[in-house]
Structures are given as structure tokens and as C-alpha cells.
Amino acid sequence: DLAQDTFLRVLTSKTSLVELAEPRAYLTTTASRLVLDRARRERVERAYLEAMSLAAAALPRWAPSPEAVMSAVQAVEQLAAALSTLAPKGREAFLLHYLEDESQPAVAQRLGISVRMVQKYLAQGLLRCHQVVAP
């Protein structure tokens, strides 16, 4: 492989071996640089694989069943459908507070409404979600 890579590099270079004063030295230098490049690449690959194996070892061994994943997806779809029935500001207030963990005063300021209105929107959203989860 190294010989093939060396000759490929020489053949595709802009410099011809005929033009060189020391073609053997040029070939040797090209080959040694390819060996160094390959060694560097192998070190990087080994380090990457070691890091990936450490990361994989840190992951929990438990994985949810396909049924559990499907059930969770369906629940999220139902909640999204319930939230879609809210007014746009109400939906945004609900998502900002419960998904982005913003405080009620921060949500009120961001939406340009009162804290009391934010509380009303949150109550409406919780009521809709409860209606979907426990019909």
C-alpha cells in the first residue's frame, strides 16, 4: 500500500522525476512522509475509538422497548394536539414556562402581558393537557 501511495503521489505531483536532481531522495522523502501521515492517522483513530468506547461504557445498559418509545411518541403527539388548541400567546407562555424553564415574570415580560395573564394561560394549558391524558 505504501509503495502504491508513494508512486501515486509522485505521478500526480507537478514535479517530474526526470526534472529532479535526486529522484531517489525525492521518493524516499515522499514515502517517509506518507508513513508519518499514516501513523498520525492511526493514532487519531485509536484515540477516537478509545473515547467512543469510554462514552459507550458510560451509557446506561437499559434501553426502552419499541412499545415504550411508541407510547411516549403518541403521548407527546396528544399533548401537542391539546396545546395547539390554545391561543398562540397561551401556547407560547406554556412552552416557555414548562419547556424552557422561564419564570412567570420572565414569560410575562417576553410576551408583553401581565403575570396574571401568564398564570391564566398556564392554567388553561394544564387543563387541556390533563383532559388529554386522563379523558
C-alpha positions as CSV (number, residue, x, y, z in Angstrom):
1,D,0.0,0.0,0.0
2,L,2.8,2.4,0.9
3,A,4.6,1.8,-2.4
4,Q,1.4,2.3,-4.4
5,D,0.6,5.5,-2.4
6,T,4.1,6.8,-2.9
7,F,4.1,6.3,-6.7
8,L,0.6,7.7,-6.9
9,R,1.7,10.8,-5.1
10,V,4.8,11.1,-7.4
11,L,2.7,10.6,-10.6
12,T,0.1,13.2,-9.6
13,S,2.7,15.8,-8.4
14,K,3.6,18.7,-10.6
15,T,7.2,17.9,-10.5
16,S,8.5,15.2,-12.8
17,L,11.1,12.7,-11.6
18,V,13.1,13.4,-14.7
19,E,13.5,17.1,-13.7
20,L,14.8,16.2,-10.2
21,A,18.5,16.1,-9.4
22,E,17.9,13.4,-6.8
23,P,14.8,11.3,-7.7
24,R,15.7,8.5,-5.2
25,A,15.8,11.1,-2.4
26,Y,12.5,12.5,-3.5
27,L,10.9,9.0,-3.5
28,T,12.4,8.3,0.0
29,T,11.1,11.6,1.4
30,T,7.7,11.1,-0.1
31,A,7.5,7.6,1.3
32,S,8.7,8.6,4.8
33,R,6.1,11.4,4.9
34,L,3.4,9.0,3.9
35,V,4.5,6.7,6.7
36,L,4.3,9.6,9.2
37,D,0.9,10.6,7.9
38,R,-0.4,7.1,8.3
39,A,1.0,6.8,11.8
40,R,-0.7,10.1,12.8
41,R,-4.0,9.0,11.3
42,E,-3.8,5.6,13.2
43,R,-3.1,7.4,16.5
44,V,-6.1,9.7,15.9
45,E,-8.3,6.8,15.0
46,R,-7.2,4.8,18.1
47,A,-7.8,7.8,20.4
48,Y,-11.2,8.3,18.8
49,L,-12.1,4.7,19.2
50,E,-11.0,4.7,22.9
51,A,-13.0,7.9,23.5
52,M,-16.1,6.3,21.9
53,S,-15.7,3.1,23.9
54,L,-15.4,5.1,27.1
55,A,-18.5,7.1,26.2
56,A,-20.4,3.9,25.3
57,A,-19.3,2.3,28.6
58,A,-20.8,5.4,30.5
59,L,-24.2,5.0,28.8
60,P,-26.8,3.0,30.7
61,R,-27.3,-0.5,29.5
62,W,-31.1,-0.2,29.6
63,A,-32.9,0.9,26.5
64,P,-36.6,1.4,26.2
65,S,-38.6,-1.1,24.3
66,P,-40.1,-0.2,21.0
67,E,-43.6,-0.2,22.6
68,A,-42.5,2.2,25.3
69,V,-41.0,4.6,22.7
70,M,-44.1,4.4,20.6
71,S,-46.3,5.1,23.7
72,A,-44.2,8.1,24.5
73,V,-44.4,9.5,21.0
74,Q,-48.1,9.1,21.0
75,A,-48.4,10.9,24.3
76,V,-46.3,13.8,23.0
77,E,-48.4,14.0,19.9
78,Q,-51.6,14.1,22.0
79,L,-50.1,16.8,24.2
80,A,-49.1,18.8,21.1
81,A,-52.6,18.5,19.7
82,A,-54.0,19.7,23.0
83,L,-51.7,22.7,23.1
84,S,-52.4,23.5,19.5
85,T,-56.0,24.4,20.6
86,L,-54.7,27.2,22.9
87,A,-54.4,30.8,21.8
88,P,-50.9,31.5,20.3
89,K,-49.8,33.5,23.3
90,G,-51.1,30.9,25.7
91,R,-49.3,28.1,23.9
92,E,-46.1,30.2,23.8
93,A,-46.4,31.0,27.5
94,F,-46.9,27.4,28.3
95,L,-43.9,26.2,26.3
96,L,-41.6,29.0,27.6
97,H,-42.5,28.2,31.2
98,Y,-42.6,24.4,31.2
99,L,-40.1,23.5,28.4
100,E,-37.7,26.4,28.5
101,D,-38.0,26.8,32.3
102,E,-38.6,30.5,32.3
103,S,-40.2,32.1,35.3
104,Q,-43.7,33.5,35.1
105,P,-42.5,37.2,35.3
106,A,-39.9,36.5,32.5
107,V,-42.6,35.0,30.3
108,A,-44.9,37.9,31.0
109,Q,-42.1,40.4,30.1
110,R,-41.2,38.5,27.0
111,L,-44.8,38.3,25.7
112,G,-45.7,41.8,26.8
113,I,-48.5,40.6,29.1
114,S,-49.2,40.6,32.8
115,V,-48.1,37.9,35.2
116,R,-51.7,37.2,36.0
117,M,-52.4,36.5,32.3
118,V,-49.4,34.2,32.2
119,Q,-50.9,32.3,35.1
120,K,-54.2,32.1,33.3
121,Y,-52.6,30.7,30.2
122,L,-50.6,28.2,32.2
123,A,-53.8,27.0,33.9
124,Q,-55.6,26.7,30.6
125,G,-52.7,24.7,29.2
126,L,-52.5,22.3,32.2
127,L,-56.2,21.8,32.0
128,R,-56.1,20.9,28.3
129,C,-53.1,18.5,28.9
130,H,-55.0,16.9,31.8
131,Q,-58.1,16.4,29.6
132,V,-56.0,14.6,27.0
133,V,-54.0,12.4,29.5
134,A,-57.0,11.5,31.7
135,P,-60.1,11.6,29.5
